[in-house]
Amino acid sequence: MGVVSCKVFNLEGKRVGRIRLPEIFETTLRPDVVKRAVVAIQSHRLQPQGRNPMAGKRTTAESWGVGHGMSRVPRLRELRRAAFAPGTVGGRLTHPPVTQKKIRKKISKKERRLALFSAIAATGSKETVGGRGHAVDDVPDFPLVVTEDIESMRRTQDLKGVFIAIGVWPDVYRVRESVKVRAGKGKTRGRRRKMAVGPLIVISKNDGIVEAASNLPGVDVAFVKDLNAELLAPGAHPGRLTVWTRSSIEELRNWDGGI
């Protein structure tokens, strides 16, 4: 993307300097590779399913053969009711799921690394972040880098003030409104609520920020070492609005060296 350096902001939203960006932010955007990596991560959370081998077979039903003027499916002798066969009440499944089915998607280390680098680089593009649906009109720079003081925030109210100062609060408000809109539609389909994805805060040390951000809807906090494609590209769509600390950017510099 050609980004060489970006501005650094303090908790009041004022520029306090510049920082040279790691070469990772120049990685070419690869949505196809990012999607493969996200699907692979999600597939590792799936639980194998199976069925009891005798399900639907615990019956004395047997076919009566021909000459009775009815179909030849297995039937109970006393009730004349069909059983056992697929499609009958209480019958077995035609192709039941088995625990041996391979449901974990595999991706090579090199491809996973490319997906992560590409997702990181996408956070530095205003067009990509805005195209994903985030509210970016008030964000002063991309990538958005703040001082390490944000890692010491312990109160949600204080963190809200920081978000307002650096232009991120409109995106949190967008998430809050999405909960109300989707809750008003009535059907939750097995979940308490469904909401949009908000900003991600990337830190190198936790001095209270994790607890402070836990009460803000849609906001996630992650250490640099724990970053993956799913965190940076939820739903396999790269370009999540991300707040980087200056120390986390410096830690990313150790990752340089190509794919």
C-alpha positions as CSV (number, residue, x, y, z in Angstrom):
1,M,0.0,0.0,0.0
2,G,3.0,2.3,0.1
3,V,2.6,3.5,3.7
4,V,5.9,4.6,5.2
5,S,4.9,6.3,8.4
6,C,1.8,7.5,10.2
7,K,0.8,9.9,13.0
8,V,0.7,9.0,16.7
9,F,-2.1,10.4,18.9
10,N,-2.4,10.8,22.6
11,L,-5.5,10.1,24.7
12,E,-6.8,13.6,23.9
13,G,-6.7,13.0,20.2
14,K,-3.8,15.4,19.7
15,R,-0.9,14.5,17.4
16,V,2.3,13.8,19.4
17,G,4.6,12.5,16.7
18,R,5.1,10.0,13.9
19,I,6.1,6.4,13.7
20,R,7.7,4.4,10.9
21,L,5.4,1.5,9.9
22,P,6.7,-2.0,9.5
23,E,6.9,-3.5,6.1
24,I,3.9,-5.7,6.9
25,F,1.6,-2.7,6.2
26,E,2.8,-2.8,2.6
27,T,1.5,-6.4,2.0
28,T,-0.9,-6.7,-0.9
29,L,-4.5,-7.2,0.0
30,R,-5.5,-10.9,-0.6
31,P,-9.2,-11.4,0.3
32,D,-9.2,-14.9,-1.1
33,V,-6.3,-16.0,1.2
34,V,-7.8,-14.2,4.2
35,K,-11.1,-16.0,3.7
36,R,-9.3,-19.4,3.5
37,A,-7.6,-18.6,6.8
38,V,-10.7,-17.5,8.6
39,V,-12.7,-20.5,7.5
40,A,-9.8,-22.8,8.7
41,I,-9.9,-21.1,12.1
42,Q,-13.6,-21.4,12.4
43,S,-13.6,-25.0,11.4
44,H,-11.4,-25.9,14.3
45,R,-14.2,-24.9,16.7
46,L,-16.6,-27.4,15.2
47,Q,-17.5,-30.5,17.2
48,P,-17.7,-33.9,15.4
49,Q,-21.2,-35.3,15.3
50,G,-22.4,-38.8,15.1
51,R,-25.5,-41.0,15.6
52,N,-26.2,-44.2,17.6
53,P,-25.6,-47.0,15.1
54,M,-28.9,-48.6,16.3
55,A,-31.0,-45.4,16.1
56,G,-34.3,-46.2,14.3
57,K,-33.5,-49.9,14.2
58,R,-34.8,-51.1,17.5
59,T,-38.0,-52.6,16.1
60,T,-39.4,-55.9,15.0
61,A,-40.7,-54.6,11.7
62,E,-40.1,-56.6,8.6
63,S,-41.4,-56.6,5.1
64,W,-44.6,-58.6,4.3
65,G,-43.5,-59.1,0.8
66,V,-45.9,-58.9,-2.2
67,G,-49.6,-59.8,-2.6
68,H,-51.0,-57.5,0.1
69,G,-51.8,-54.5,-2.0
70,M,-49.4,-52.2,-0.2
71,S,-45.8,-51.1,-0.4
72,R,-43.1,-53.5,0.7
73,V,-41.5,-51.4,3.4
74,P,-40.9,-53.1,6.8
75,R,-44.0,-53.1,8.9
76,L,-45.0,-54.0,12.4
77,R,-47.1,-57.2,12.3
78,E,-49.7,-56.1,14.9
79,L,-50.1,-52.4,13.8
80,R,-49.5,-52.6,10.1
81,R,-47.5,-49.4,10.5
82,A,-44.3,-48.9,8.5
83,A,-41.1,-48.7,10.5
84,F,-37.3,-49.1,10.3
85,A,-37.0,-47.8,6.7
86,P,-35.8,-44.3,5.9
87,G,-38.8,-41.9,5.5
88,T,-41.0,-43.8,8.0
89,V,-42.0,-42.5,11.4
90,G,-39.2,-43.3,13.8
91,G,-37.2,-44.9,11.1
92,R,-33.4,-44.7,10.6
93,L,-31.7,-41.9,8.7
94,T,-30.6,-42.7,5.1
95,H,-27.1,-41.2,5.5
96,P,-26.5,-40.3,9.2
97,P,-23.6,-38.1,10.2
98,V,-20.5,-39.9,11.3
99,T,-17.7,-38.8,13.7
100,Q,-15.1,-39.9,11.2
101,K,-16.0,-37.1,8.8
102,K,-13.1,-34.6,8.2
103,I,-14.5,-31.2,9.2
104,R,-11.2,-29.4,10.0
105,K,-9.9,-27.3,7.1
106,K,-6.2,-27.2,6.7
107,I,-4.1,-24.3,5.5
108,S,-0.3,-24.1,5.1
109,K,1.8,-22.0,7.4
110,K,3.0,-19.8,4.6
111,E,-0.6,-19.1,3.5
112,R,-1.8,-18.5,7.0
113,R,1.1,-16.0,7.5
114,L,0.2,-14.2,4.2
115,A,-3.4,-14.0,5.3
116,L,-2.4,-12.4,8.7
117,F,-0.1,-9.9,7.0
118,S,-2.7,-9.0,4.4
119,A,-5.4,-8.5,7.2
120,I,-3.0,-6.3,9.1
121,A,-2.2,-4.2,6.0
122,A,-5.9,-3.7,5.4
123,T,-6.3,-1.9,8.7
124,G,-4.1,0.9,7.2
125,S,-6.5,1.6,4.3
126,K,-9.4,4.0,4.9
127,E,-11.2,2.8,1.8
128,T,-11.0,-0.8,2.9
129,V,-12.1,-0.1,6.5
130,G,-14.9,2.2,5.3
131,G,-16.0,-0.3,2.7
132,R,-16.5,-2.9,5.4
133,G,-19.1,-0.7,7.0
134,H,-17.2,1.0,9.8
135,A,-17.8,4.7,10.7
136,V,-14.5,6.2,9.7
137,D,-15.4,9.9,8.9
138,D,-14.0,11.1,12.3
139,V,-10.9,8.9,12.4
140,P,-7.9,11.2,11.9
141,D,-5.4,8.7,10.3
142,F,-4.9,5.2,9.1
143,P,-3.6,3.0,10.6
144,L,-4.8,4.6,13.8
145,V,-1.9,4.6,16.3
146,V,-2.1,5.9,19.9
147,T,0.3,6.1,22.8
148,E,0.7,3.3,25.3
149,D,-1.3,5.2,27.9
150,I,-4.4,3.6,26.6
151,E,-3.3,0.3,28.0
152,S,-3.6,1.7,31.5
153,M,-7.3,2.7,31.2
154,R,-9.3,1.0,33.9
155,R,-12.7,2.6,33.6
156,T,-15.1,2.2,30.7
157,Q,-16.2,5.9,31.0
158,D,-12.6,7.0,30.6
159,L,-12.1,4.7,27.5
160,K,-15.3,6.2,26.0
161,G,-13.7,9.6,26.3
162,V,-10.6,8.4,24.5
163,F,-12.7,6.9,21.7
164,I,-14.6,10.2,21.3
165,A,-11.3,12.1,21.1
166,I,-9.7,9.8,18.4
167,G,-13.0,9.5,16.4
168,V,-13.7,5.9,17.1
169,W,-16.9,6.3,19.2
170,P,-19.3,6.7,16.2
171,D,-18.4,3.1,15.3
172,V,-19.2,1.9,18.8
173,Y,-22.5,3.8,18.6
174,R,-23.2,2.0,15.3
175,V,-22.7,-1.3,17.0
176,R,-25.1,-0.3,19.8
177,E,-27.8,0.7,17.3
178,S,-27.4,-2.6,15.4
179,V,-28.4,-4.5,18.5
180,K,-31.6,-2.5,18.8
181,V,-32.5,-2.8,15.1
182,R,-31.9,-6.6,15.0
183,A,-33.7,-7.1,18.3
184,G,-36.7,-5.4,16.9
185,K,-37.1,-7.9,14.1
186,G,-38.4,-10.5,16.6
187,K,-36.7,-13.7,15.6
188,T,-33.3,-14.3,17.3
189,R,-33.0,-17.9,16.0
190,G,-31.4,-19.5,19.1
191,R,-29.2,-16.6,20.2
192,R,-29.7,-13.8,22.7
193,R,-28.7,-11.1,20.3
194,K,-26.8,-10.5,17.2
195,M,-24.8,-7.3,16.6
196,A,-22.3,-5.8,14.3
197,V,-18.5,-5.9,14.9
198,G,-16.8,-2.9,16.4
199,P,-13.3,-1.6,16.8
200,L,-10.3,-3.8,17.7
201,I,-7.6,-2.6,20.2
202,V,-4.2,-4.1,19.7
203,I,-2.0,-3.9,22.8
204,S,1.4,-5.3,23.9
205,K,0.6,-5.1,27.7
206,N,-2.6,-5.2,29.7
207,D,-2.8,-2.7,32.6
208,G,-6.6,-2.6,32.8
209,I,-7.7,-1.9,29.2
210,V,-9.2,-5.4,28.8
211,E,-11.5,-4.9,31.7
212,A,-12.4,-1.3,30.6
213,A,-13.3,-2.4,27.1
214,S,-15.4,-5.4,28.2
215,N,-18.5,-3.3,28.7
216,L,-18.4,-1.7,25.3
217,P,-20.4,-3.6,22.7
218,G,-18.5,-4.9,19.7
219,V,-15.1,-3.8,21.1
220,D,-12.3,-6.5,21.3
221,V,-8.9,-6.2,22.8
222,A,-6.0,-8.5,21.6
223,F,-2.3,-8.8,22.2
224,V,-0.1,-8.6,19.2
225,K,1.1,-12.2,19.7
226,D,-2.5,-13.4,19.6
227,L,-3.5,-11.7,16.4
228,N,-5.1,-13.9,13.7
229,A,-7.0,-13.5,10.5
230,E,-10.4,-13.9,12.1
231,L,-9.8,-11.1,14.7
232,L,-8.7,-8.7,12.0
233,A,-11.2,-9.8,9.3
234,P,-14.4,-11.0,11.1
235,G,-16.7,-12.8,8.7
236,A,-13.7,-13.2,6.3
237,H,-14.0,-9.5,5.3
238,P,-10.7,-7.7,5.8
239,G,-10.5,-4.1,7.0
240,R,-11.6,-4.0,10.6
241,L,-11.3,-0.7,12.3
242,T,-8.2,-1.2,14.5
243,V,-6.6,1.0,17.2
244,W,-2.9,0.2,17.5
245,T,-0.7,1.2,20.4
246,R,2.7,2.5,19.6
247,S,4.4,-0.4,21.4
248,S,2.3,-2.9,19.5
249,I,3.6,-1.4,16.2
250,E,7.1,-1.7,17.5
251,E,6.5,-5.3,18.3
252,L,5.2,-5.9,14.8
253,R,8.5,-4.8,13.5
254,N,10.0,-8.0,14.8
255,W,7.7,-9.9,12.4
256,D,9.3,-8.3,9.3
257,G,11.2,-10.5,7.0
258,G,8.8,-11.5,4.3
259,I,6.2,-14.2,4.1
